[in-house]
Amino acid sequence: MIDFEEMKKRQEKGQQDIASLVDDEKTVLKHYCSLATEALLRLGAQKKAPVDQVVINSFRTGIALGLRLSITNGEVQ
């Protein structure tokens, strides 16, 4: 089962990790995120998907990848 408090702790840890990056790494990450955002919005527009759904799905995927969540027996771990 998803533990909201654990997710918040992992997010805070991730923010600390990002803050510790050197400026060049932060710049690369910023540009990557910008390119990924543009591509997601373009794809969503092509599929006539509502922007809110594109954003929600992006967050869901990003959280799953960033938090290294796994799915076991249909349950997020």
C-alpha positions in Angstrom: 0.0 0.0 0.0 1.2 3.5 -0.8 2.4 5.3 2.4 1.9 9.0 1.9 4.3 10.0 4.6 7.0 7.8 3.1 6.4 9.3 -0.3 6.8 12.8 1.2 10.1 11.8 2.9 11.4 10.4 -0.4 10.4 13.5 -2.2 12.2 15.7 0.3 15.3 13.5 0.1 15.1 13.8 -3.7 14.9 17.6 -3.5 18.0 17.6 -1.2 19.8 15.4 -3.7 19.0 17.8 -6.5 20.0 20.8 -4.4 23.4 19.2 -3.8 24.1 19.0 -7.6 26.8 21.3 -9.0 25.5 24.1 -11.3 26.4 22.3 -14.5 24.4 19.2 -13.5 21.5 21.4 -12.4 21.5 23.0 -15.8 21.6 19.7 -17.7 18.7 18.4 -15.5 16.7 21.7 -16.2 17.2 21.4 -19.9 16.2 17.7 -19.9 13.1 18.4 -18.0 12.2 21.3 -20.4 12.7 19.1 -23.4 10.7 16.2 -21.8 7.9 18.7 -20.9 7.7 20.0 -24.5 7.6 16.5 -25.9 4.9 15.4 -23.5 2.7 18.4 -24.2 3.2 18.0 -27.9 2.2 14.3 -27.8 -0.8 15.1 -25.6 -1.9 17.8 -28.1 -1.6 15.3 -31.0 -3.8 12.9 -29.1 -6.2 15.6 -28.1 -5.6 14.7 -24.4 -6.7 17.2 -21.8 -3.6 19.0 -20.4 -4.5 18.1 -16.8 -4.4 14.4 -17.8 -1.1 14.8 -19.5 0.3 16.5 -16.3 -1.2 13.9 -13.9 0.1 11.0 -16.0 3.5 12.6 -16.2 3.6 13.1 -12.4 2.4 9.5 -11.8 5.2 8.1 -14.1 7.8 10.4 -12.7 6.9 9.6 -9.1 7.0 5.9 -9.9 10.4 6.1 -11.5 11.8 8.7 -9.0 10.7 6.8 -5.9 11.6 3.5 -7.4 8.2 2.1 -6.6 7.4 -1.4 -7.6 4.1 -3.1 -8.3 3.6 -6.5 -6.6 0.4 -8.3 -7.0 -1.2 -5.2 -8.4 -0.2 -3.1 -5.3 2.2 -0.3 -5.3 5.1 -1.0 -3.0 
